Amino acid sequence: MIVTISYDKGVIVCKQYDRMCGAFFETFIDENFESMFQAAEKGESRMFLMDGDPSQNSARARAAMSRVGCHLFKIPARSPELNGCENVFNIALAN
C-alpha cells in the first residue's frame, strides 16, 4: 500500500497495489504527485521522503519526479529515528 502523508494535513493518498515496480511507481507519480503537493499546501516545496526501495529509486521514477519538480530526500532503510512514518506504521499494526 502506498500512503502519502503531509505533516499538518495527515494522509493525502492511500492506494493499494498488487506489485510495486518502477513502471507502476512512475505512473503513480505522473497521476498523483501534482494533486498530492496541492493538497499538502506546501507551496513550491516539493520534497518526497523515501527509503531505499529500488522501485522508487528506478530511473523511470526519478525521471517522473523530475517532471513534476519533486526533490527526492532519501533515508536509510529501517531508520525509524529518521522516518517518523515507520513509527506510525508500527503503532497502527500493533493495534
C-alpha positions as CSV (number, residue, x, y, z in Angstrom):
1,M,0.0,0.0,0.0
2,I,1.3,3.5,-0.9
3,V,0.4,6.0,1.8
4,T,1.4,9.7,1.4
5,I,1.3,11.9,4.4
6,S,1.8,15.6,4.9
7,Y,3.0,16.9,8.2
8,D,0.0,19.0,9.1
9,K,-2.6,17.6,6.7
10,G,-2.4,13.9,7.5
11,V,-3.0,11.2,4.9
12,I,-3.4,12.6,1.5
13,V,-3.3,9.5,-0.7
14,C,-3.7,5.8,0.2
15,K,-3.5,3.4,-2.7
16,Q,-3.4,-0.3,-2.7
17,Y,-1.3,-2.1,-5.3
18,D,-0.5,-5.7,-6.3
19,R,3.1,-5.4,-7.4
20,M,5.5,-2.4,-6.9
21,C,7.9,-1.8,-9.8
22,G,9.5,1.2,-11.5
23,A,6.8,1.4,-14.2
24,F,4.0,1.3,-11.6
25,F,5.7,3.9,-9.4
26,E,6.4,6.2,-12.5
27,T,2.6,6.0,-13.3
28,F,1.7,6.7,-9.7
29,I,3.9,9.8,-9.7
30,D,2.5,11.1,-13.0
31,E,-1.1,10.6,-11.9
32,N,-0.9,11.7,-8.3
33,F,2.1,13.9,-7.3
34,E,0.7,17.2,-8.6
35,S,-2.6,16.8,-6.7
36,M,-0.7,15.4,-3.6
37,F,1.5,18.5,-3.4
38,Q,-1.5,20.8,-3.9
39,A,-3.4,19.0,-1.1
40,A,-0.4,19.4,1.2
41,E,-0.5,23.2,0.6
42,K,3.3,23.5,0.9
43,G,3.7,26.0,-1.9
44,E,6.8,25.3,-4.0
45,S,8.3,22.9,-1.5
46,R,8.0,19.5,-3.2
47,M,10.0,17.1,-1.1
48,F,9.4,13.4,-1.3
49,L,10.9,11.2,1.5
50,M,11.7,7.6,0.8
51,D,13.8,4.7,1.9
52,G,15.8,2.6,-0.4
53,D,13.0,0.8,-2.3
54,P,14.5,0.0,-5.7
55,S,11.2,0.8,-7.5
56,Q,11.1,4.3,-6.0
57,N,14.7,4.8,-6.9
58,S,14.5,3.5,-10.5
59,A,15.5,5.7,-13.4
60,R,11.8,5.8,-14.5
61,A,10.7,7.0,-11.1
62,R,13.5,9.6,-10.8
63,A,12.6,10.9,-14.3
64,A,8.9,11.2,-13.3
65,M,9.9,13.0,-10.1
66,S,11.9,15.4,-12.1
67,R,9.0,16.1,-14.5
68,V,6.8,17.2,-11.5
69,G,9.6,19.2,-9.9
70,C,9.9,16.9,-6.9
71,H,13.1,16.9,-4.7
72,L,14.0,13.4,-3.5
73,F,15.1,13.0,0.0
74,K,16.5,9.5,0.7
75,I,17.0,8.0,4.1
76,P,18.5,4.6,5.0
77,A,16.1,1.7,5.1
78,R,14.7,0.7,8.5
79,S,15.7,4.1,10.1
80,P,12.7,4.9,12.4
81,E,14.7,7.7,14.1
82,L,14.9,9.5,10.7
83,N,11.5,8.4,9.4
84,G,8.6,9.1,11.6
85,C,6.2,7.2,9.3
86,E,8.0,3.9,10.3
87,N,6.9,4.6,13.9
88,V,3.3,5.4,12.9
89,F,3.0,2.1,10.9
90,N,4.4,0.1,13.9
91,I,1.8,1.7,16.2
92,A,-1.0,1.1,13.7
93,L,-0.1,-2.5,13.1
94,A,0.2,-3.2,16.9
95,N,-3.4,-2.0,17.5
